[in-house]
Each structure stands twice: as structure tokens, then as C-alpha cells.
Amino acid sequence: MESAAKSEAKQHEEGSGSAESSGGGGSSSKVYHERQRMQFCLLHALNNLMQEKESFTRAELDGISENLALTDPNKDKWTPLSLIWKPHHNALTGNYDVNVLIAALEARKKKVIWHDHRKGASSIDLDAEALEGLMINVPVRRFRGLWSGRHWVAIRSVDGVWFNLDSDLSSANQFQGKEQLIAFLDSILSQGGELLIVLQDE
């Protein structure tokens, strides 16, 4: 992961694009990678996971969060500030929570499974035919440590090569084999990160 200072500098940058990457056997692959804008990291992570621009849109995620809010069991305890800091979406920053992620992927016929953090990343079958990719949620600090929060990152294989598609990075970061990927995931888990496995639903 990049330093908080570098992440802060990139926070207001907007952009998306395809990065040329060299896969196994010397073949070249186009890897789609969206850059961070405000705190829409879940939106970027979902599009990076799907490898498609606007596979998900802000309007769609807003709609999902609004639908989730309608059935929120604690709605009777909301205050006027809850109109901004809603249970599933911060209207000012763009933050969405895991419930929005799960609902969004289920709408695309994907199944999301929480990885048991007590088990190492080596317990994940990275060769499973149904595996679409991984989503990680990591603690981050921005604005020189004055603000702390969580950050969504997509990890997936493109033409047999695994990439870190963190929207805070300037480009997709290729893992040098599954061993490096597993070591990276174990490091994330040891630092309080969460790992979700995304599968094609049957």
C-alpha cells in the first residue's frame, strides 16, 4: 500500500484507463484501472474488479444504499445528521459500506464470502473456476494522519496474472506469482484488514 501522504495527494485526482501489462508467456494484456476520486473507493474497486468502466455508477450505488436505508432496523433512531451520514452511504464523501458492496455484486449474479481471518490466505483456492476476484478493506489514514477510515481495493487475475487494482495507486500493480499475492493478503489480514472472496453465483 502507498504511504498516507501519497494517498492524500492523489485523493482528488480523477481518472481511469487501461494499463499495458505483460502476462505469462510474454503476452500483453489490457488491465482496466480506475484512479481514486474523493472517497468513492468502493465504486472504483467494483469497476476495477469487473474490469469495465461504469460497470457500476455512482447513481446505482446511491440507489442501492437508499433501498438499504429504507429497511434499516434502526431508522427510528435517526437524527437530522443521518440524512448525510446514512447507515450505508456518506452523501458528502461518497463512502459506501460492505452492505452496498454485497448488494451490488449480487445484482450482477456474484456471491460474496467473508474470508475467515483466522485462516491464512493460502487457504483460498486461487485457481477455482468460479473465482471472480478478491475485495479487501483496509484501514487508512489521510490528511497527515488527521483522518482515519477504511479503503476498498480490488484484487483480480487478468489472463492468468494477478493484479493489485488499488485506486490509490498510479497504475495496476502486478504480483510476481501467487506466492507474492498470498504474502500480501496475509500482511493485510495481520494489519486488521478484511478479505472478501467474490465468486460467480451458480
LINKATA-V615115 format. One record per pair of residues at least 12 apart in sequence whose C-alpha atoms are under 7 Angstrom apart, sorted by the first residue. I is the first residue (numbers start at 1). GAP is how many residues later the second one is. D is the distance in Angstrom with one decimal. If there is no record, write none. Layout:
I | GAP | D
I | GAP | D
//
This chain:
4 | 137 | 5.8
4 | 138 | 5.4
4 | 140 | 6.8
5 | 137 | 6.9
5 | 139 | 6.2
7 | 161 | 5.8
8 | 134 | 5.5
8 | 135 | 5.9
10 | 26 | 6.9
10 | 158 | 6.7
11 | 25 | 5.8
11 | 26 | 5.7
11 | 27 | 5.6
12 | 25 | 5.1
12 | 26 | 5.4
13 | 23 | 6.3
13 | 24 | 5.5
14 | 21 | 6.0
14 | 22 | 6.1
14 | 23 | 5.1
15 | 19 | 6.1
15 | 20 | 5.1
16 | 17 | 5.9
16 | 18 | 4.0
16 | 19 | 5.5
17 | 15 | 5.8
17 | 16 | 5.6
17 | 17 | 6.3
18 | 12 | 5.8
18 | 13 | 5.2
18 | 14 | 4.3
18 | 15 | 5.9
19 | 12 | 5.1
19 | 13 | 6.4
19 | 14 | 7.0
19 | 152 | 6.7
19 | 153 | 6.8
23 | 138 | 5.8
32 | 16 | 6.2
32 | 19 | 5.2
32 | 20 | 6.6
33 | 15 | 5.6
33 | 132 | 6.1
33 | 138 | 6.6
33 | 139 | 6.1
34 | 14 | 6.3
34 | 133 | 5.8
35 | 132 | 4.4
35 | 133 | 6.3
36 | 131 | 4.8
36 | 132 | 5.5
38 | 55 | 6.3
39 | 54 | 5.4
39 | 55 | 5.2
39 | 56 | 5.5
40 | 54 | 5.1
40 | 55 | 5.9
41 | 110 | 6.4
41 | 111 | 5.6
41 | 126 | 6.7
42 | 54 | 6.5
42 | 110 | 5.4
43 | 13 | 6.7
43 | 15 | 6.9
44 | 123 | 6.4
45 | 107 | 6.2
45 | 108 | 5.3
45 | 109 | 5.0
45 | 122 | 6.9
46 | 108 | 7.0
48 | 106 | 6.3
48 | 117 | 6.3
49 | 84 | 6.7
49 | 105 | 5.4
49 | 106 | 6.9
49 | 107 | 6.4
61 | 39 | 6.8
64 | 36 | 6.3
65 | 23 | 5.5
65 | 24 | 6.2
65 | 35 | 5.9
69 | 18 | 6.7
88 | 12 | 6.7
109 | 91 | 6.5
109 | 92 | 5.5
110 | 88 | 6.5
110 | 89 | 5.6
110 | 90 | 4.7
110 | 91 | 4.9
111 | 87 | 5.7
111 | 88 | 5.0
111 | 89 | 6.1
111 | 90 | 5.3
112 | 84 | 6.4
112 | 85 | 5.7
112 | 86 | 4.7
112 | 87 | 6.4
113 | 83 | 5.6
113 | 84 | 5.1
113 | 85 | 6.5
114 | 81 | 6.3
114 | 82 | 4.6
114 | 83 | 6.3
115 | 80 | 5.5
115 | 81 | 5.6
115 | 82 | 6.6
117 | 72 | 6.3
120 | 66 | 6.2
121 | 61 | 5.5
121 | 64 | 6.0
121 | 65 | 5.7
122 | 60 | 6.1
130 | 69 | 5.2
130 | 70 | 5.1
131 | 67 | 6.2
131 | 68 | 4.6
131 | 69 | 6.4
132 | 66 | 5.4
132 | 67 | 5.1
132 | 68 | 6.2
133 | 22 | 5.9
133 | 23 | 4.4
133 | 24 | 6.8
133 | 64 | 6.5
133 | 65 | 5.4
134 | 20 | 5.9
134 | 21 | 5.0
134 | 22 | 6.1
134 | 62 | 5.8
134 | 63 | 4.8
134 | 64 | 5.7
135 | 17 | 6.9
135 | 18 | 5.7
135 | 19 | 4.7
135 | 20 | 6.1
135 | 60 | 6.0
135 | 61 | 5.1
135 | 62 | 6.5
136 | 16 | 5.8
136 | 17 | 5.2
136 | 18 | 6.5
136 | 57 | 6.8
136 | 58 | 5.6
136 | 59 | 4.6
136 | 60 | 6.1
137 | 13 | 6.3
137 | 14 | 5.4
137 | 15 | 4.7
137 | 16 | 6.4
137 | 56 | 5.5
137 | 57 | 5.1
137 | 58 | 6.5
138 | 12 | 5.4
138 | 13 | 5.2
138 | 14 | 6.7
138 | 54 | 7.0
138 | 55 | 4.4
138 | 56 | 6.6
139 | 12 | 6.3
139 | 54 | 6.5
153 | 12 | 6.5
153 | 13 | 4.9
154 | 12 | 6.3
162 | 12 | 6.1
162 | 13 | 5.6
163 | 12 | 5.7
//
